[in-house]
Amino acid sequence: MPPYITHRQALPAGDLETLRVALLGSRFVARSPLMGTFQGSRGFAFIFTQEGRATLEERFPFLRAYLARVLDPDSARGLRPWWQRLLGGARADGVPNAFYLNLLLLEPGMSVGRHIDATLQGPSGVPGATPHHVSVLYLQVPQDARGGALRLSRDHQRVGDVRPSPGLLVHFQGHLQHEVLPFLSAEDGAQRASLVCEQYVFPPEALARLPTFRIQSKAGFAAYLDSQRG
């Protein structure tokens, strides 16, 4: 099976721009809630389950088109072995039911070190839990950007580099190591923005340990008050 697949112009231009403006202008944007290799980056995140998806869409309606595209099982169908794609039907390994959705903002010269996503491992109580797959949608890339590729590796052996561009959607296998290489840009206020969705398949007992919907942000009390409205 392929380690990753890409879709260009994954969202209509209008939907992509609405998403970009809403996320980058959100009061929740602050220092990233993630630790380790993400230090220095900015953004905020959501934890949600299939049950909590309706709440997320009600509170943040600009995410609806994005979620419909990225969480559609057919969108990542290309990651499945050819014989499973040929036979169709339900996946033998299940459909994702828990998600970590993270806005990642990087400035020129910044990078994200090599890692494997496992953000929901602790909250779920499942040792070694990694996503079934990870989905990355690029919201904004400076026009003059050089570098900044998403590098994917298996057992420290490179399996591909993905060059970011606005509207590009990448799905990759959740057990892959990956990193973001630094980029250069001379644009004023240059910023690379992507929306990363870790998609997990958990058994019922692990799913019950997760919040159905939660916002993670270090933006402070004003953003907290916003999160309690509606």
CYANA upper distance limits for C-alpha pairs under 8 A (distance plus 0.5 A):
  1 MET  CA     79 LEU  CA      6.51
  1 MET  CA     80 ARG  CA      6.35
  1 MET  CA     81 PRO  CA      5.07
  1 MET  CA     82 TRP  CA      7.43
  2 PRO  CA     78 GLY  CA      7.90
  2 PRO  CA     79 LEU  CA      6.14
  2 PRO  CA     80 ARG  CA      8.14
  2 PRO  CA     81 PRO  CA      8.26
  3 PRO  CA     79 LEU  CA      7.20
  3 PRO  CA    159 VAL  CA      7.87
  3 PRO  CA    172 PHE  CA      6.27
  3 PRO  CA    173 GLN  CA      6.15
  3 PRO  CA    176 LEU  CA      8.39
  4 TYR  CA     79 LEU  CA      6.93
  4 TYR  CA    170 VAL  CA      7.47
  4 TYR  CA    171 HIS  CA      6.05
  4 TYR  CA    172 PHE  CA      4.56
  4 TYR  CA    173 GLN  CA      6.86
  5 ILE  CA     76 ALA  CA      8.04
  5 ILE  CA     78 GLY  CA      7.01
  5 ILE  CA     79 LEU  CA      7.30
  5 ILE  CA    170 VAL  CA      6.33
  5 ILE  CA    171 HIS  CA      5.95
  5 ILE  CA    172 PHE  CA      7.01
  6 THR  CA    168 LEU  CA      7.48
  6 THR  CA    169 LEU  CA      6.06
  6 THR  CA    170 VAL  CA      4.97
  6 THR  CA    171 HIS  CA      6.90
  7 HIS  CA    168 LEU  CA      6.35
  7 HIS  CA    169 LEU  CA      5.55
  7 HIS  CA    170 VAL  CA      7.00
  8 ARG  CA    167 GLY  CA      6.73
  8 ARG  CA    168 LEU  CA      5.07
  8 ARG  CA    169 LEU  CA      6.83
  9 GLN  CA     13 ALA  CA      8.13
  9 GLN  CA    166 PRO  CA      8.28
  9 GLN  CA    167 GLY  CA      5.18
  9 GLN  CA    168 LEU  CA      6.20
  9 GLN  CA    169 LEU  CA      8.14
 10 ALA  CA     69 ARG  CA      8.06
 10 ALA  CA    167 GLY  CA      6.20
 10 ALA  CA    168 LEU  CA      6.61
 10 ALA  CA    169 LEU  CA      6.43
 11 LEU  CA     15 ASP  CA      6.68
 11 LEU  CA     16 LEU  CA      6.31
 11 LEU  CA     65 ALA  CA      8.24
 11 LEU  CA     66 TYR  CA      7.78
 11 LEU  CA     69 ARG  CA      8.10
 11 LEU  CA    167 GLY  CA      6.92
 12 PRO  CA     16 LEU  CA      6.74
 13 ALA  CA     17 GLU  CA      6.66
 13 ALA  CA    167 GLY  CA      8.29
 14 GLY  CA     18 THR  CA      6.67
 15 ASP  CA     19 LEU  CA      6.63
 15 ASP  CA     65 ALA  CA      7.49
 15 ASP  CA     66 TYR  CA      8.48
 16 LEU  CA     20 ARG  CA      6.59
 16 LEU  CA    139 LEU  CA      7.39
 16 LEU  CA    167 GLY  CA      7.30
 17 GLU  CA     21 VAL  CA      6.56
 17 GLU  CA    139 LEU  CA      8.36
 18 THR  CA     22 ALA  CA      6.60
 18 THR  CA     62 PHE  CA      7.32
 19 LEU  CA     23 LEU  CA      6.59
 19 LEU  CA     62 PHE  CA      6.39
 19 LEU  CA     63 LEU  CA      7.21
 19 LEU  CA     66 TYR  CA      8.39
 19 LEU  CA    139 LEU  CA      8.33
 20 ARG  CA     24 LEU  CA      6.48
 20 ARG  CA    139 LEU  CA      6.17
 20 ARG  CA    140 GLN  CA      7.84
 21 VAL  CA     25 GLY  CA      6.31
 22 ALA  CA     26 SER  CA      6.46
 22 ALA  CA     62 PHE  CA      7.71
 23 LEU  CA     29 VAL  CA      8.41
 23 LEU  CA    103 LEU  CA      8.14
 24 LEU  CA     29 VAL  CA      7.58
 25 GLY  CA     29 VAL  CA      8.14
 27 ARG  CA    219 ALA  CA      7.57
 27 ARG  CA    222 ALA  CA      8.47
 27 ARG  CA    223 ALA  CA      6.28
 28 PHE  CA     43 GLY  CA      8.00
 28 PHE  CA     44 PHE  CA      6.67
 28 PHE  CA    217 SER  CA      6.23
 28 PHE  CA    218 LYS  CA      7.83
 28 PHE  CA    219 ALA  CA      5.82
 28 PHE  CA    223 ALA  CA      6.07
 29 VAL  CA     42 ARG  CA      7.20
 29 VAL  CA     43 GLY  CA      5.26
 29 VAL  CA     44 PHE  CA      6.09
 29 VAL  CA    217 SER  CA      7.55
 29 VAL  CA    218 LYS  CA      8.24
 29 VAL  CA    219 ALA  CA      6.75
 30 ALA  CA     42 ARG  CA      5.93
 30 ALA  CA     43 GLY  CA      5.98
 30 ALA  CA     44 PHE  CA      7.23
 30 ALA  CA    217 SER  CA      7.29
 30 ALA  CA    218 LYS  CA      6.15
 30 ALA  CA    219 ALA  CA      5.52
 31 ARG  CA     40 GLY  CA      7.58
 31 ARG  CA     41 SER  CA      6.84
 31 ARG  CA     42 ARG  CA      4.90
 31 ARG  CA     43 GLY  CA      6.66
 31 ARG  CA     44 PHE  CA      8.24
 31 ARG  CA    217 SER  CA      8.42
 31 ARG  CA    218 LYS  CA      6.65
 31 ARG  CA    219 ALA  CA      7.99
 32 SER  CA     38 PHE  CA      7.53
 32 SER  CA     39 GLN  CA      7.59
 32 SER  CA     40 GLY  CA      7.95
 32 SER  CA     41 SER  CA      6.14
 32 SER  CA     42 ARG  CA      4.89
 32 SER  CA     43 GLY  CA      5.43
 32 SER  CA     44 PHE  CA      6.40
 32 SER  CA    104 LEU  CA      8.11
 32 SER  CA    217 SER  CA      7.86
 32 SER  CA    218 LYS  CA      7.67
 33 PRO  CA     43 GLY  CA      7.97
 33 PRO  CA     44 PHE  CA      6.79
 33 PRO  CA     45 ALA  CA      7.86
 33 PRO  CA    216 GLN  CA      6.93
 33 PRO  CA    217 SER  CA      6.51
 33 PRO  CA    218 LYS  CA      6.87
 34 LEU  CA     38 PHE  CA      6.45
 34 LEU  CA     39 GLN  CA      7.79
 35 MET  CA     39 GLN  CA      6.26
 37 THR  CA    112 VAL  CA      5.86
 37 THR  CA    113 GLY  CA      5.53
 37 THR  CA    114 ARG  CA      8.06
 37 THR  CA    115 HIS  CA      8.22
 38 PHE  CA    112 VAL  CA      6.25
 38 PHE  CA    113 GLY  CA      8.10
 40 GLY  CA    110 MET  CA      8.22
 41 SER  CA    104 LEU  CA      7.28
 41 SER  CA    105 LEU  CA      6.28
 41 SER  CA    106 LEU  CA      5.97
 41 SER  CA    107 GLU  CA      8.32
 41 SER  CA    110 MET  CA      8.25
 42 ARG  CA    103 LEU  CA      8.31
 42 ARG  CA    104 LEU  CA      6.56
 42 ARG  CA    105 LEU  CA      5.50
 42 ARG  CA    106 LEU  CA      7.32
 43 GLY  CA    102 ASN  CA      7.59
 43 GLY  CA    103 LEU  CA      5.40
 43 GLY  CA    104 LEU  CA      5.68
 43 GLY  CA    105 LEU  CA      6.33
 43 GLY  CA    217 SER  CA      8.15
 44 PHE  CA    102 ASN  CA      6.41
 44 PHE  CA    103 LEU  CA      6.01
 44 PHE  CA    104 LEU  CA      8.05
 44 PHE  CA    215 ILE  CA      8.22
 44 PHE  CA    216 GLN  CA      6.36
 44 PHE  CA    217 SER  CA      5.42
 44 PHE  CA    218 LYS  CA      8.02
 45 ALA  CA    100 TYR  CA      7.54
 45 ALA  CA    101 LEU  CA      5.89
 45 ALA  CA    102 ASN  CA      4.72
 45 ALA  CA    103 LEU  CA      6.63
 45 ALA  CA    215 ILE  CA      6.45
 45 ALA  CA    216 GLN  CA      5.48
 45 ALA  CA    217 SER  CA      7.07
 46 PHE  CA     99 PHE  CA      8.46
 46 PHE  CA    100 TYR  CA      6.33
 46 PHE  CA    101 LEU  CA      5.58
 46 PHE  CA    102 ASN  CA      7.03
 46 PHE  CA    213 PHE  CA      7.64
 46 PHE  CA    214 ARG  CA      6.14
 46 PHE  CA    215 ILE  CA      5.11
 46 PHE  CA    216 GLN  CA      6.38
 47 ILE  CA     98 ALA  CA      8.24
 47 ILE  CA     99 PHE  CA      6.36
 47 ILE  CA    100 TYR  CA      5.25
 47 ILE  CA    101 LEU  CA      6.97
 47 ILE  CA    211 PRO  CA      7.59
 47 ILE  CA    212 THR  CA      7.88
 47 ILE  CA    213 PHE  CA      6.16
 47 ILE  CA    214 ARG  CA      5.65
 47 ILE  CA    215 ILE  CA      6.99
 47 ILE  CA    216 GLN  CA      8.14
 48 PHE  CA     52 GLY  CA      5.95
 48 PHE  CA     53 ARG  CA      6.84
 48 PHE  CA     56 LEU  CA      8.16
 48 PHE  CA     98 ALA  CA      6.52
 48 PHE  CA     99 PHE  CA      5.94
 48 PHE  CA    100 TYR  CA      7.22
 48 PHE  CA    210 LEU  CA      8.44
 48 PHE  CA    211 PRO  CA      7.06
 48 PHE  CA    212 THR  CA      5.43
 48 PHE  CA    213 PHE  CA      4.80
 48 PHE  CA    214 ARG  CA      6.91
 49 THR  CA     53 ARG  CA      6.63
 49 THR  CA     97 ASN  CA      6.14
 49 THR  CA     98 ALA  CA      4.75
 49 THR  CA     99 PHE  CA      6.50
 49 THR  CA    207 LEU  CA      8.41
 49 THR  CA    210 LEU  CA      8.31
 49 THR  CA    211 PRO  CA      7.98
 49 THR  CA    212 THR  CA      5.53
 49 THR  CA    213 PHE  CA      7.27
 50 GLN  CA     54 ALA  CA      8.47
 50 GLN  CA     97 ASN  CA      5.78
 50 GLN  CA     98 ALA  CA      6.85
 50 GLN  CA    212 THR  CA      8.18
 51 GLU  CA    212 THR  CA      6.67
 52 GLY  CA     56 LEU  CA      6.96
 52 GLY  CA    212 THR  CA      5.00
 52 GLY  CA    213 PHE  CA      5.67
 53 ARG  CA     57 GLU  CA      6.72
 53 ARG  CA    212 THR  CA      8.37
 53 ARG  CA    213 PHE  CA      7.98
 54 ALA  CA     58 GLU  CA      6.55
 55 THR  CA     59 ARG  CA      6.64
 55 THR  CA    213 PHE  CA      7.62
 56 LEU  CA     60 PHE  CA      6.35
 56 LEU  CA     61 PRO  CA      8.23
 56 LEU  CA    213 PHE  CA      7.41
 57 GLU  CA     61 PRO  CA      5.32
 57 GLU  CA     62 PHE  CA      8.11
 57 GLU  CA     63 LEU  CA      6.74
 57 GLU  CA     64 ARG  CA      6.27
 59 ARG  CA    230 GLY  CA      7.53
 60 PHE  CA     64 ARG  CA      8.36
 62 PHE  CA     66 TYR  CA      8.46
 63 LEU  CA     67 LEU  CA      6.55
 64 ARG  CA     68 ALA  CA      6.61
 65 ALA  CA     69 ARG  CA      6.83
 66 TYR  CA     70 VAL  CA      6.56
 67 LEU  CA     71 LEU  CA      5.98
 67 LEU  CA     72 ASP  CA      8.25
 68 ALA  CA     72 ASP  CA      6.43
 69 ARG  CA     75 SER  CA      7.33
 70 VAL  CA     75 SER  CA      6.89
 70 VAL  CA    135 SER  CA      7.54
 71 LEU  CA     75 SER  CA      7.82
 72 ASP  CA     76 ALA  CA      8.09
 73 PRO  CA     77 ARG  CA      6.78
 73 PRO  CA     95 VAL  CA      7.77
 74 ASP  CA     78 GLY  CA      8.48
 76 ALA  CA     80 ARG  CA      8.34
 76 ALA  CA    171 HIS  CA      6.68
 77 ARG  CA     85 ARG  CA      7.44
 78 GLY  CA     85 ARG  CA      7.98
 79 LEU  CA    171 HIS  CA      8.27
 79 LEU  CA    172 PHE  CA      7.86
 79 LEU  CA    173 GLN  CA      7.75
 80 ARG  CA     84 GLN  CA      6.75
 80 ARG  CA     85 ARG  CA      6.87
 81 PRO  CA     85 ARG  CA      6.99
 82 TRP  CA     86 LEU  CA      6.59
 83 TRP  CA     87 LEU  CA      6.66
 84 GLN  CA     88 GLY  CA      6.42
 84 GLN  CA     91 ARG  CA      8.08
 90 ALA  CA     94 GLY  CA      7.95
 91 ARG  CA     95 VAL  CA      7.42
 94 GLY  CA    201 VAL  CA      7.02
 95 VAL  CA    201 VAL  CA      6.80
 96 PRO  CA    132 HIS  CA      7.57
 96 PRO  CA    199 GLN  CA      6.09
 96 PRO  CA    200 TYR  CA      5.46
 96 PRO  CA    201 VAL  CA      4.97
 96 PRO  CA    202 PHE  CA      8.12
 97 ASN  CA    199 GLN  CA      7.85
 97 ASN  CA    200 TYR  CA      6.63
 97 ASN  CA    201 VAL  CA      6.00
 97 ASN  CA    202 PHE  CA      7.23
 97 ASN  CA    207 LEU  CA      8.45
 98 ALA  CA    199 GLN  CA      6.64
 98 ALA  CA    200 TYR  CA      5.67
 98 ALA  CA    201 VAL  CA      7.05
 98 ALA  CA    202 PHE  CA      7.66
 98 ALA  CA    207 LEU  CA      7.78
 99 PHE  CA    197 CYS  CA      7.03
 99 PHE  CA    198 GLU  CA      6.02
 99 PHE  CA    199 GLN  CA      5.37
 99 PHE  CA    200 TYR  CA      6.59
100 TYR  CA    119 THR  CA      7.74
100 TYR  CA    120 LEU  CA      7.76
100 TYR  CA    196 VAL  CA      8.43
100 TYR  CA    197 CYS  CA      6.07
100 TYR  CA    198 GLU  CA      5.56
100 TYR  CA    199 GLN  CA      7.39
101 LEU  CA    195 LEU  CA      7.52
101 LEU  CA    196 VAL  CA      6.16
101 LEU  CA    197 CYS  CA      4.88
101 LEU  CA    198 GLU  CA      6.97
102 ASN  CA    195 LEU  CA      6.25
102 ASN  CA    196 VAL  CA      5.59
102 ASN  CA    197 CYS  CA      6.86
103 LEU  CA    193 ALA  CA      7.75
103 LEU  CA    194 SER  CA      6.52
103 LEU  CA    195 LEU  CA      5.18
103 LEU  CA    196 VAL  CA      6.88
104 LEU  CA    193 ALA  CA      6.28
104 LEU  CA    194 SER  CA      5.84
104 LEU  CA    195 LEU  CA      6.69
104 LEU  CA    196 VAL  CA      7.74
105 LEU  CA    191 GLN  CA      7.10
105 LEU  CA    192 ARG  CA      6.20
105 LEU  CA    193 ALA  CA      5.20
105 LEU  CA    194 SER  CA      7.24
106 LEU  CA    110 MET  CA      6.52
106 LEU  CA    111 SER  CA      7.85
106 LEU  CA    191 GLN  CA      6.19
106 LEU  CA    192 ARG  CA      5.67
106 LEU  CA    193 ALA  CA      7.13
107 GLU  CA    190 ALA  CA      6.81
107 GLU  CA    191 GLN  CA      5.31
107 GLU  CA    192 ARG  CA      6.87
108 PRO  CA    182 PRO  CA      7.30
108 PRO  CA    183 PHE  CA      5.89
108 PRO  CA    184 LEU  CA      5.63
108 PRO  CA    185 SER  CA      6.56
108 PRO  CA    190 ALA  CA      7.29
108 PRO  CA    191 GLN  CA      7.39
109 GLY  CA    182 PRO  CA      5.50
109 GLY  CA    183 PHE  CA      6.05
109 GLY  CA    184 LEU  CA      6.58
110 MET  CA    181 LEU  CA      8.27
110 MET  CA    182 PRO  CA      5.56
110 MET  CA    183 PHE  CA      7.55
111 SER  CA    148 GLY  CA      8.15
111 SER  CA    179 GLU  CA      8.16
111 SER  CA    180 VAL  CA      5.83
111 SER  CA    181 LEU  CA      5.65
111 SER  CA    182 PRO  CA      5.03
111 SER  CA    183 PHE  CA      8.28
112 VAL  CA    179 GLU  CA      5.92
112 VAL  CA    180 VAL  CA      5.31
112 VAL  CA    181 LEU  CA      7.25
112 VAL  CA    182 PRO  CA      8.38
113 GLY  CA    178 HIS  CA      8.30
113 GLY  CA    179 GLU  CA      5.60
113 GLY  CA    180 VAL  CA      7.15
113 GLY  CA    181 LEU  CA      8.46
114 ARG  CA    177 GLN  CA      6.65
114 ARG  CA    178 HIS  CA      5.64
114 ARG  CA    179 GLU  CA      4.82
114 ARG  CA    180 VAL  CA      8.17
115 HIS  CA    177 GLN  CA      5.70
115 HIS  CA    178 HIS  CA      6.11
115 HIS  CA    179 GLU  CA      7.03
116 ILE  CA    130 THR  CA      8.16
116 ILE  CA    174 GLY  CA      8.01
116 ILE  CA    175 HIS  CA      6.86
116 ILE  CA    176 LEU  CA      6.68
116 ILE  CA    177 GLN  CA      5.29
116 ILE  CA    178 HIS  CA      6.97
117 ASP  CA    130 THR  CA      6.69
117 ASP  CA    131 PRO  CA      7.44
117 ASP  CA    174 GLY  CA      7.45
117 ASP  CA    175 HIS  CA      8.06
117 ASP  CA    177 GLN  CA      8.48
117 ASP  CA    198 GLU  CA      7.89
118 ALA  CA    128 GLY  CA      8.11
118 ALA  CA    129 ALA  CA      6.66
118 ALA  CA    130 THR  CA      5.29
118 ALA  CA    131 PRO  CA      7.25
119 THR  CA    130 THR  CA      8.43
120 LEU  CA    124 SER  CA      6.33
120 LEU  CA    129 ALA  CA      7.86
120 LEU  CA    130 THR  CA      8.30
121 GLN  CA    125 GLY  CA      6.62
121 GLN  CA    126 VAL  CA      6.10
121 GLN  CA    127 PRO  CA      6.76
121 GLN  CA    128 GLY  CA      7.04
121 GLN  CA    129 ALA  CA      5.50
121 GLN  CA    130 THR  CA      7.43
122 GLY  CA    126 VAL  CA      7.48
122 GLY  CA    127 PRO  CA      8.07
123 PRO  CA    209 ARG  CA      7.19
123 PRO  CA    210 LEU  CA      6.58
124 SER  CA    206 ALA  CA      5.56
124 SER  CA    207 LEU  CA      7.07
124 SER  CA    209 ARG  CA      6.09
124 SER  CA    210 LEU  CA      6.39
125 GLY  CA    206 ALA  CA      6.97
125 GLY  CA    209 ARG  CA      8.02
126 VAL  CA    206 ALA  CA      7.36
130 THR  CA    174 GLY  CA      6.50
130 THR  CA    175 HIS  CA      6.68
130 THR  CA    200 TYR  CA      7.55
131 PRO  CA    173 GLN  CA      8.30
131 PRO  CA    174 GLY  CA      5.09
131 PRO  CA    175 HIS  CA      7.50
131 PRO  CA    198 GLU  CA      6.17
131 PRO  CA    199 GLN  CA      5.67
131 PRO  CA    200 TYR  CA      4.91
131 PRO  CA    201 VAL  CA      7.69
132 HIS  CA    173 GLN  CA      6.99
132 HIS  CA    174 GLY  CA      5.57
132 HIS  CA    175 HIS  CA      8.15
132 HIS  CA    198 GLU  CA      8.36
132 HIS  CA    199 GLN  CA      6.28
132 HIS  CA    200 TYR  CA      5.63
132 HIS  CA    201 VAL  CA      6.81
133 HIS  CA    171 HIS  CA      7.12
133 HIS  CA    172 PHE  CA      6.07
133 HIS  CA    173 GLN  CA      4.99
133 HIS  CA    174 GLY  CA      4.54
133 HIS  CA    175 HIS  CA      8.19
133 HIS  CA    198 GLU  CA      6.94
133 HIS  CA    199 GLN  CA      6.04
133 HIS  CA    200 TYR  CA      7.69
134 VAL  CA    171 HIS  CA      6.09
134 VAL  CA    172 PHE  CA      5.91
134 VAL  CA    173 GLN  CA      6.90
134 VAL  CA    174 GLY  CA      5.99
134 VAL  CA    196 VAL  CA      7.59
134 VAL  CA    197 CYS  CA      6.18
134 VAL  CA    198 GLU  CA      5.06
134 VAL  CA    199 GLN  CA      6.36
135 SER  CA    169 LEU  CA      7.45
135 SER  CA    170 VAL  CA      6.04
135 SER  CA    171 HIS  CA      4.90
135 SER  CA    172 PHE  CA      7.09
135 SER  CA    196 VAL  CA      6.21
135 SER  CA    197 CYS  CA      5.55
135 SER  CA    198 GLU  CA      7.01
135 SER  CA    199 GLN  CA      8.20
136 VAL  CA    169 LEU  CA      6.08
136 VAL  CA    170 VAL  CA      5.57
136 VAL  CA    171 HIS  CA      6.99
136 VAL  CA    194 SER  CA      7.07
136 VAL  CA    195 LEU  CA      6.17
136 VAL  CA    196 VAL  CA      5.04
136 VAL  CA    197 CYS  CA      6.92
137 LEU  CA    166 PRO  CA      8.42
137 LEU  CA    167 GLY  CA      6.96
137 LEU  CA    168 LEU  CA      6.28
137 LEU  CA    169 LEU  CA      4.92
137 LEU  CA    170 VAL  CA      6.97
137 LEU  CA    194 SER  CA      6.07
137 LEU  CA    195 LEU  CA      5.71
137 LEU  CA    196 VAL  CA      7.09
138 TYR  CA    164 PRO  CA      7.00
138 TYR  CA    165 SER  CA      6.71
138 TYR  CA    166 PRO  CA      5.52
138 TYR  CA    167 GLY  CA      6.03
138 TYR  CA    168 LEU  CA      6.09
138 TYR  CA    169 LEU  CA      7.14
138 TYR  CA    193 ALA  CA      6.72
138 TYR  CA    194 SER  CA      4.84
138 TYR  CA    195 LEU  CA      6.95
139 LEU  CA    165 SER  CA      8.50
139 LEU  CA    166 PRO  CA      5.68
139 LEU  CA    167 GLY  CA      6.64
139 LEU  CA    192 ARG  CA      8.32
139 LEU  CA    193 ALA  CA      5.83
139 LEU  CA    194 SER  CA      5.71
139 LEU  CA    195 LEU  CA      7.57
140 GLN  CA    165 SER  CA      7.80
140 GLN  CA    166 PRO  CA      5.75
140 GLN  CA    191 GLN  CA      7.82
140 GLN  CA    192 ARG  CA      5.98
140 GLN  CA    193 ALA  CA      5.40
140 GLN  CA    194 SER  CA      7.40
141 VAL  CA    145 ALA  CA      7.43
141 VAL  CA    164 PRO  CA      7.51
141 VAL  CA    165 SER  CA      6.47
141 VAL  CA    166 PRO  CA      6.55
141 VAL  CA    191 GLN  CA      7.30
141 VAL  CA    192 ARG  CA      5.33
141 VAL  CA    193 ALA  CA      7.14
142 PRO  CA    185 SER  CA      7.33
142 PRO  CA    187 GLU  CA      7.59
142 PRO  CA    190 ALA  CA      6.53
142 PRO  CA    191 GLN  CA      7.13
142 PRO  CA    192 ARG  CA      7.19
144 ASP  CA    185 SER  CA      6.25
144 ASP  CA    186 ALA  CA      7.67
144 ASP  CA    187 GLU  CA      7.89
145 ALA  CA    183 PHE  CA      6.69
145 ALA  CA    184 LEU  CA      6.00
145 ALA  CA    185 SER  CA      5.34
146 ARG  CA    183 PHE  CA      5.83
146 ARG  CA    184 LEU  CA      5.67
146 ARG  CA    185 SER  CA      7.20
147 GLY  CA    163 ARG  CA      8.31
147 GLY  CA    181 LEU  CA      7.08
147 GLY  CA    182 PRO  CA      6.64
147 GLY  CA    183 PHE  CA      4.85
147 GLY  CA    184 LEU  CA      7.07
148 GLY  CA    163 ARG  CA      7.60
148 GLY  CA    164 PRO  CA      7.63
148 GLY  CA    180 VAL  CA      6.54
148 GLY  CA    181 LEU  CA      5.09
148 GLY  CA    182 PRO  CA      5.36
148 GLY  CA    183 PHE  CA      4.81
148 GLY  CA    184 LEU  CA      8.37
149 ALA  CA    161 ASP  CA      6.51
149 ALA  CA    162 VAL  CA      5.89
149 ALA  CA    163 ARG  CA      5.19
149 ALA  CA    164 PRO  CA      6.67
149 ALA  CA    180 VAL  CA      6.35
149 ALA  CA    181 LEU  CA      5.94
149 ALA  CA    182 PRO  CA      8.27
149 ALA  CA    183 PHE  CA      8.48
150 LEU  CA    161 ASP  CA      6.07
150 LEU  CA    162 VAL  CA      5.50
150 LEU  CA    163 ARG  CA      7.05
150 LEU  CA    164 PRO  CA      7.85
150 LEU  CA    178 HIS  CA      7.40
150 LEU  CA    179 GLU  CA      6.37
150 LEU  CA    180 VAL  CA      5.24
150 LEU  CA    181 LEU  CA      7.07
151 ARG  CA    158 ARG  CA      7.73
151 ARG  CA    159 VAL  CA      8.42
151 ARG  CA    160 GLY  CA      6.53
151 ARG  CA    161 ASP  CA      4.98
151 ARG  CA    162 VAL  CA      6.94
151 ARG  CA    178 HIS  CA      5.94
151 ARG  CA    179 GLU  CA      5.83
151 ARG  CA    180 VAL  CA      6.74
151 ARG  CA    181 LEU  CA      7.79
152 LEU  CA    158 ARG  CA      6.40
152 LEU  CA    159 VAL  CA      6.12
152 LEU  CA    160 GLY  CA      5.80
152 LEU  CA    161 ASP  CA      6.70
152 LEU  CA    176 LEU  CA      7.00
152 LEU  CA    177 GLN  CA      6.36
152 LEU  CA    178 HIS  CA      4.98
152 LEU  CA    179 GLU  CA      7.34
153 SER  CA    157 GLN  CA      5.63
153 SER  CA    158 ARG  CA      4.65
153 SER  CA    159 VAL  CA      5.62
153 SER  CA    160 GLY  CA      7.56
153 SER  CA    176 LEU  CA      6.35
153 SER  CA    177 GLN  CA      5.47
153 SER  CA    178 HIS  CA      6.46
154 ARG  CA    158 ARG  CA      6.92
154 ARG  CA    159 VAL  CA      7.15
154 ARG  CA    176 LEU  CA      5.99
154 ARG  CA    177 GLN  CA      6.52
155 ASP  CA    177 GLN  CA      8.16
156 HIS  CA    177 GLN  CA      7.93
164 PRO  CA    168 LEU  CA      7.36
172 PHE  CA    176 LEU  CA      7.99
174 GLY  CA    198 GLU  CA      8.17
185 SER  CA    190 ALA  CA      7.04
186 ALA  CA    190 ALA  CA      7.83
202 PHE  CA    206 ALA  CA      6.42
202 PHE  CA    207 LEU  CA      6.25
203 PRO  CA    207 LEU  CA      6.68
204 PRO  CA    208 ALA  CA      6.60
205 GLU  CA    209 ARG  CA      7.52
206 ALA  CA    210 LEU  CA      7.68
215 ILE  CA    227 SER  CA      7.92
217 SER  CA    223 ALA  CA      8.41
219 ALA  CA    223 ALA  CA      6.33
219 ALA  CA    224 TYR  CA      8.27
220 GLY  CA    224 TYR  CA      6.89
221 PHE  CA    225 LEU  CA      6.73
222 ALA  CA    226 ASP  CA      6.98
223 ALA  CA    227 SER  CA      6.77
224 TYR  CA    228 GLN  CA      7.07
225 LEU  CA    229 ARG  CA      7.22
